[in-house]
Amino acid sequence: MGARSARRAPLLIAGFLFLAAGRVFSQTTGTIEGRITDSSDASLPGDLVEARSPSLQGTRTANAAKDGSYRLPALPPGTYTVRASHKGFTSVEKTAVVSLNATATANFVLEVSAEEKVVV
């Protein structure tokens, strides 16, 4: 191997590793995020958020933070049914479309649930 070839080898190896790393670290998922409030725009911390899709095995869940925000990261691309629920409030469902390396937003406003009970 000549001196010229010996100098090119590290450059070729570094170039190959750079190109391979791009494929390894490329995004193959997306995110759904949003905020959950009641009708007076007060946040509802601890709300349960569930996302379902044919693109996803099972259900992905998250709980809302103190400010009512939630985040469901690393979701495969597809159309999702997102449901927010909180004890004493009606559950709400929305549709969100997740794209590669993108964030879909689904905000929820939950209403107080009126429940009647008959005690005999």
N, C-alpha and C positions, 0 to 999 in steps of 0.2 A: 504494500500500500504506500503510495507516495505521500509527500508532505501536504500536498494540496487536498488529497482525499481525506487525510487524517484531520484536517481543519474543518472540512465540510460535514463530517459525520456528526459531531455534537450539534451543529446547526440543524441538520435534518432530524435528529432525534428530538430536539427542543421544539421544532415546528410540528412534528407529529403529536407530541404530548399536548401542545397548545390546542390543536384541532380536536383531539380526543377529549380533552377537558371540557370544551365547549358543548359537546354532545352529552357528557355525563351530567353537567350542571344546568342544562337547559330546562326550563319550566315545562312540566307536563300536567300541571294542575291549576286550579283557580280558587277563589275565595268567595264566601258569602258573608257579608257583615251588615249591621244595621243597629237600630235602637228600638227599644220597646218602652212605650209610655201608656199612661191611662188617658182618658178623655180630657183631663185638665193639663196635659203635657208633663205630668210628674213621672219621673222614671220609676220603673218597677224592678228593683234588683232581685236577682235570684230566679227570674223567669226561666222556664225551660224552653229551649229552641231545638226543634228537630228538623232535620233535612232528609228527605227520601228521594231516590231517583233510580231508574233502571240502570244508570251508569255506576251506581254505588252498591256494594254488597252491604246489606243491612241498613242501619240508620245512623247518622252522625248527630250527636247532641252537644249542646253547650248551655251554660247558665249565664244569664246576663250579669254584668258587673254592677257596681253601685250606681253608676250613671245610666243604667239601662242598656248599655251597649253590649253587643255580642259579636263573635267572630268564629266562623267555621272555615279553617284553612285546609289546604291540600285536598281539595275535592276534584275528582275527575270531571272533565268537561261534560256538560249535559244539561237537561232541564230538570229542576228540582222543585218539589213541593216542600215549602218551609212552613212550619207550624210553631206559633208562639202560644204558650199557655201559662197561667198563673192562678193559684188557688183563689176562688172568689170572683174570677173574671171569665168572660167567654174566651174560648180559644179562637185564634184567627189563622187562616192559611193563605199563603201567597205563592206565586210561581216566580222562580228566579232562574235565569239562564247563566250558567257558568262557562266561561271561555278560558282558553289557555292564557296563563299569566295575567289574568284580569280579576277585578273584584266586582261582584254583583251586589247591589244594595237592596235590602228588604227591611223597611221600617214598619213597625206594627203599633197600632193604637188599640188597646184592649178596653172593653166596656165591662162595667160591673155586672155580674151575673145575678139575675133575679131568680131565686129558687123558692118554690113553694113546698112546704111540707105539711102533711096532714097527720096529726097525732091522734090515735084512737085509744 
